[in-house]
Amino acid sequence: MKKTIIIIFFLVFTIFAKDSLSQNKPFLFGFNVAPNIGWMKPDATGYKNDGTKTGFSWGFTTQFYLMENYFIVTGFDVNYLNSRLIYSHVINSDTGTLYRKYKLKYIQVPLELKMMTREFGKARFFGKIGLGTSFLIDADAKDEFESAETGTVGNEKDIQSEVKFIRESMILGFGVDYNLGGSTVLTVGLTFDNGFVDVLKDQNTTDPSIKNNAINNFVELNIGILF
């Protein structure tokens, strides 16, 4: 009798589990690409943002079913973030103005809550919020130094020692998921990645009392496929 009850319980559980999984796959895995626009937001005396620059991201995404219309999204992205700053600088006792283009490369691990609407045909709209932790893997700069003594001098250099290893950010976004058939989903969205910690090291070369301080932000257009 006990054995029969166990078998019946197992069969009932299997039927319900199968039905639940057919409606909501426990996780989806896929890849994404994202052109971005990045900029620096300085917080130091004499430092100025010098406009936006385009960059690019690519990565892999895993989406876990949490409950109806709610999902946890994580994975990893390789982010190429470009931006510009202007500030005073000294080279060999010559004081002038440095126009620096930052070319930073990070691996980011996001953790997001994705909230979705009901289906409208094959489409579902979503909003997402989360945090991103990024690890610096490369940092280069293209410099133009201007001074009354030497004029304009250009230079490219590795600046990995001048940029902090970890970048933390808040992630906000919205978009639409479109079912292509079965569990295959095309996802398109707009994401704002707002850095909230200083990414620069050291002090200004003309005035050591001024600490290099800036955060980098970017907006990206995400295009991905989930399976």
C-alpha positions as CSV (number, residue, x, y, z in Angstrom):
1,M,0.0,0.0,0.0
2,K,2.8,2.4,0.9
3,K,4.6,1.6,-2.3
4,T,1.5,2.3,-4.3
5,I,1.0,5.7,-2.6
6,I,4.6,6.6,-3.4
7,I,4.2,5.6,-7.1
8,I,0.9,7.6,-7.4
9,F,2.6,10.6,-5.8
10,F,5.5,10.4,-8.1
11,L,3.3,10.1,-11.2
12,V,1.2,13.1,-10.1
13,F,4.3,15.2,-9.3
14,T,5.8,14.3,-12.7
15,I,2.6,15.3,-14.6
16,F,2.4,18.7,-12.8
17,A,6.1,19.4,-13.1
18,K,6.0,18.6,-16.8
19,D,3.0,20.9,-17.3
20,S,4.7,23.7,-15.3
21,L,8.0,23.4,-17.3
22,S,6.0,23.4,-20.6
23,Q,4.6,26.8,-19.6
24,N,7.7,28.3,-18.0
25,K,11.1,26.9,-18.9
26,P,13.2,27.1,-15.8
27,F,16.0,29.0,-17.6
28,L,16.9,30.4,-20.9
29,F,20.5,30.8,-22.2
30,G,21.7,33.0,-25.0
31,F,24.0,35.7,-26.3
32,N,23.8,39.4,-26.9
33,V,25.5,42.3,-28.7
34,A,25.1,46.0,-27.8
35,P,26.5,49.1,-29.4
36,N,26.9,51.8,-26.7
37,I,27.5,55.5,-26.1
38,G,29.8,56.3,-23.1
39,W,30.9,59.3,-21.3
40,M,32.9,60.4,-18.2
41,K,31.3,62.4,-15.3
42,P,34.2,64.0,-13.4
43,D,34.0,65.1,-9.8
44,A,37.3,67.0,-9.4
45,T,38.2,70.7,-9.7
46,G,39.3,71.6,-13.2
47,Y,38.2,68.4,-14.8
48,K,35.6,68.5,-17.7
49,N,33.7,66.0,-19.7
50,D,34.7,66.2,-23.4
51,G,31.7,64.6,-25.0
52,T,30.5,61.1,-25.7
53,K,32.2,58.3,-27.6
54,T,30.8,55.1,-29.1
55,G,31.7,51.6,-27.9
56,F,30.5,48.1,-28.0
57,S,29.6,45.1,-25.8
58,W,29.0,41.4,-26.3
59,G,28.3,38.6,-23.9
60,F,26.2,35.6,-22.8
61,T,23.0,35.8,-20.8
62,T,21.2,33.3,-18.5
63,Q,17.6,34.1,-17.6
64,F,16.1,32.1,-14.6
65,Y,12.3,31.8,-14.0
66,L,11.5,33.2,-10.6
67,M,7.7,33.4,-10.6
68,E,5.0,34.4,-13.1
69,N,6.3,37.5,-15.0
70,Y,9.4,37.7,-12.9
71,F,12.9,36.5,-13.9
72,I,16.5,36.7,-12.6
73,V,19.0,37.6,-15.3
74,T,22.8,37.2,-15.1
75,G,25.7,36.2,-17.2
76,F,28.8,38.1,-18.4
77,D,29.5,40.9,-20.8
78,V,32.7,42.2,-22.4
79,N,32.3,46.0,-22.4
80,Y,34.4,48.4,-24.5
81,L,33.8,51.8,-22.9
82,N,35.1,54.9,-24.5
83,S,35.0,58.5,-23.1
84,R,36.9,61.7,-22.9
85,L,38.1,64.2,-20.3
86,I,39.9,67.5,-20.3
87,Y,42.2,68.6,-17.4
88,S,45.4,70.4,-16.5
89,H,48.6,68.2,-16.7
90,V,52.4,68.5,-16.4
91,I,54.9,66.7,-18.7
92,N,58.6,67.3,-17.9
93,S,57.9,70.5,-16.0
94,D,55.8,71.8,-18.9
95,T,52.2,72.7,-17.7
96,G,49.4,72.5,-20.1
97,T,46.0,71.0,-20.9
98,L,45.5,67.3,-21.5
99,Y,42.7,66.0,-23.8
100,R,42.5,62.3,-23.0
101,K,40.4,59.7,-24.7
102,Y,39.8,56.7,-22.4
103,K,39.5,53.2,-24.0
104,L,38.6,50.9,-21.2
105,K,37.7,47.2,-21.5
106,Y,35.8,45.4,-18.7
107,I,34.2,42.0,-18.0
108,Q,30.9,42.7,-16.3
109,V,28.8,40.3,-14.2
110,P,25.2,41.7,-14.0
111,L,22.5,40.7,-11.6
112,E,19.1,41.9,-12.6
113,L,15.4,41.5,-11.8
114,K,13.4,41.4,-15.0
115,M,9.7,42.2,-14.8
116,M,7.5,41.3,-17.8
117,T,4.0,42.0,-19.0
118,R,1.5,39.5,-20.3
119,E,1.7,38.5,-23.9
120,F,0.5,40.8,-26.7
121,G,0.5,38.4,-29.6
122,K,4.0,37.0,-29.6
123,A,5.6,40.0,-27.8
124,R,6.1,40.8,-24.1
125,F,7.3,44.1,-22.8
126,F,9.8,44.2,-19.9
127,G,11.5,46.5,-17.4
128,K,14.7,45.6,-15.5
129,I,16.7,46.8,-12.6
130,G,19.9,45.5,-11.1
131,L,23.6,45.9,-10.2
132,G,26.7,45.3,-12.3
133,T,30.2,44.5,-11.1
134,S,32.9,45.0,-13.7
135,F,36.5,43.9,-13.7
136,L,39.1,45.9,-15.7
137,I,41.0,43.8,-18.2
138,D,42.6,46.6,-20.4
139,A,43.0,50.3,-20.4
140,D,44.5,52.6,-23.0
141,A,44.5,56.3,-23.6
142,K,44.9,58.5,-26.6
143,D,46.3,61.8,-25.4
144,E,46.7,65.3,-26.9
145,F,48.8,67.6,-24.7
146,E,48.7,71.3,-25.4
147,S,50.9,74.0,-23.9
148,A,52.4,77.4,-24.8
149,E,55.9,75.9,-24.7
150,T,55.6,72.8,-26.9
151,G,52.3,73.3,-28.8
152,T,50.3,70.1,-29.3
153,V,51.8,66.7,-28.7
154,G,50.0,63.4,-29.3
155,N,50.6,60.1,-27.5
156,E,49.0,56.7,-26.9
157,K,49.8,54.8,-23.8
158,D,48.7,51.9,-21.5
159,I,47.0,53.4,-18.4
160,Q,45.9,50.2,-16.6
161,S,47.8,51.3,-13.5
162,E,45.8,54.6,-13.5
163,V,42.4,53.0,-13.5
164,K,40.7,51.0,-10.7
165,F,40.2,47.3,-11.1
166,I,36.6,47.2,-10.1
167,R,33.7,49.3,-11.4
168,E,30.2,49.1,-9.7
169,S,27.1,50.3,-11.4
170,M,23.3,50.4,-11.3
171,I,21.5,49.0,-14.3
172,L,18.1,50.2,-15.6
173,G,16.5,49.2,-18.8
174,F,13.3,48.4,-20.8
175,G,12.5,46.5,-24.0
176,V,10.5,43.8,-25.6
177,D,10.9,40.0,-26.0
178,Y,9.5,38.5,-29.2
179,N,8.8,34.7,-29.4
180,L,10.3,33.2,-32.5
181,G,8.8,29.8,-31.9
182,G,9.2,27.3,-29.1
183,S,11.4,28.6,-26.4
184,T,13.5,30.8,-28.8
185,V,13.2,34.5,-28.0
186,L,14.5,37.6,-29.7
187,T,15.1,40.3,-27.1
188,V,15.7,44.0,-27.9
189,G,16.1,46.7,-25.2
190,L,17.7,50.0,-24.1
191,T,19.9,49.9,-21.0
192,F,21.4,52.7,-18.9
193,D,24.4,51.6,-17.0
194,N,25.1,54.2,-14.3
195,G,28.4,54.0,-12.6
196,F,28.5,55.0,-8.9
197,V,32.1,54.6,-7.9
198,D,35.2,56.5,-9.0
199,V,37.2,54.6,-11.6
200,L,40.4,56.7,-11.6
201,K,43.5,56.5,-9.3
202,D,46.2,59.0,-8.2
203,Q,46.3,62.8,-8.0
204,N,46.5,65.5,-10.6
205,T,50.1,66.2,-11.7
206,T,49.7,70.0,-11.6
207,D,48.1,70.0,-8.1
208,P,48.6,66.9,-6.0
209,S,45.8,68.1,-3.6
210,I,43.3,67.3,-6.4
211,K,42.4,63.7,-6.6
212,N,41.6,62.2,-10.0
213,N,37.9,61.4,-9.7
214,A,35.3,60.4,-12.3
215,I,32.7,57.8,-13.0
216,N,31.9,56.4,-16.4
217,N,28.4,55.8,-17.7
218,F,27.0,54.4,-20.9
219,V,23.7,53.7,-22.7
220,E,23.5,50.7,-24.9
221,L,21.1,49.1,-27.4
222,N,20.8,45.4,-26.5
223,I,20.0,42.8,-29.2
224,G,20.0,39.2,-28.1
225,I,18.7,35.6,-28.7
226,L,17.6,33.3,-25.9
227,F,17.0,29.6,-26.2
